[in-house]
Amino acid sequence: MILGYNLGCTRHQALFREVFKLIQIGEFSRQTDLTIDTLRYYEEVGLLRPTRTAGNHRQYQSKDIDWVNFLKRLKQTGMSIRNMQRYAQ
């Protein structure tokens, strides 16, 4: 139960996503133009920290799109993942 939402309930999960603008990984991948594998890797190395549903599915917030766009710009400059991780700390 989070903020009165029973996240074990599918209807409440959908409402919670709507209210807090949570985005599932497939849609987030489309919006950021990054593959799902890349998003998972960025999570693994600590560049992204999505929340998880009760079923352990990743969910991103709309603010994460801005962060990913920033990471993409850093990558375009030739910055290494290790140096990008410094920004994520």
C-alpha positions as CSV (number, residue, x, y, z in Angstrom):
1,M,0.0,0.0,0.0
2,I,1.5,3.3,-1.1
3,L,-0.3,6.6,-0.6
4,G,-3.6,4.7,-0.3
5,Y,-3.1,2.6,-3.4
6,N,-3.1,-1.2,-3.2
7,L,-0.4,-1.8,-5.8
8,G,-1.3,-5.5,-5.8
9,C,-4.5,-4.5,-7.5
10,T,-4.3,-4.0,-11.3
11,R,-6.8,-1.2,-11.3
12,H,-4.8,0.7,-8.6
13,Q,-1.6,0.1,-10.5
14,A,-3.0,1.7,-13.6
15,L,-4.3,4.7,-11.5
16,F,-1.0,5.1,-9.7
17,R,0.9,5.1,-13.0
18,E,-1.6,7.7,-14.4
19,V,-1.3,10.0,-11.3
20,F,2.5,9.8,-11.0
21,K,3.2,9.5,-14.7
22,L,4.9,6.2,-14.5
23,I,6.1,4.7,-17.8
24,Q,6.8,1.1,-18.4
25,I,10.1,0.1,-20.0
26,G,8.7,-0.5,-23.6
27,E,7.2,2.9,-23.8
28,F,10.2,4.5,-22.1
29,S,12.4,2.8,-24.7
30,R,10.3,4.3,-27.5
31,Q,10.3,7.8,-25.9
32,T,14.1,7.9,-25.3
33,D,15.1,6.0,-28.5
34,L,17.2,3.6,-26.5
35,T,16.9,-0.2,-26.6
36,I,15.4,-2.1,-23.6
37,D,18.8,-3.8,-23.3
38,T,20.5,-0.4,-23.0
39,L,18.1,0.8,-20.4
40,R,18.7,-2.4,-18.4
41,Y,22.4,-1.9,-18.7
42,Y,22.2,1.7,-17.5
43,E,20.2,0.5,-14.5
44,E,22.8,-2.2,-13.9
45,V,25.7,0.3,-13.8
46,G,23.7,2.8,-11.7
47,L,22.9,5.4,-14.3
48,L,19.1,4.8,-14.0
49,R,17.1,3.8,-11.0
50,P,13.5,2.9,-12.1
51,T,10.9,2.0,-9.5
52,R,9.5,-1.5,-9.5
53,T,5.9,-2.8,-9.5
54,A,4.7,-5.5,-7.2
55,G,5.4,-7.9,-10.1
56,N,9.0,-6.5,-10.4
57,H,8.4,-4.6,-13.6
58,R,10.5,-1.5,-14.2
59,Q,8.7,1.8,-14.2
60,Y,10.2,5.2,-15.1
61,Q,9.0,8.7,-14.4
62,S,8.8,11.4,-16.9
63,K,11.7,13.2,-15.3
64,D,13.9,10.2,-16.2
65,I,13.4,11.1,-19.9
66,D,15.3,14.4,-19.3
67,W,18.1,12.5,-17.4
68,V,18.4,10.0,-20.3
69,N,18.6,12.8,-22.8
70,F,21.4,14.3,-20.7
71,L,23.2,10.9,-20.7
72,K,22.8,10.7,-24.4
73,R,24.4,14.1,-24.8
74,L,27.3,13.1,-22.6
75,K,27.8,9.9,-24.7
76,Q,27.8,12.0,-27.9
77,T,30.8,14.0,-26.5
78,G,32.7,10.7,-26.1
79,M,32.4,10.5,-22.3
80,S,32.9,7.0,-20.9
81,I,30.3,5.2,-18.8
82,R,32.6,5.4,-15.8
83,N,32.7,9.2,-16.1
84,M,28.9,9.3,-16.6
85,Q,28.5,7.4,-13.4
86,R,30.0,10.3,-11.5
87,Y,27.0,12.4,-12.5
88,A,24.6,9.7,-11.3
89,Q,26.0,9.7,-7.8
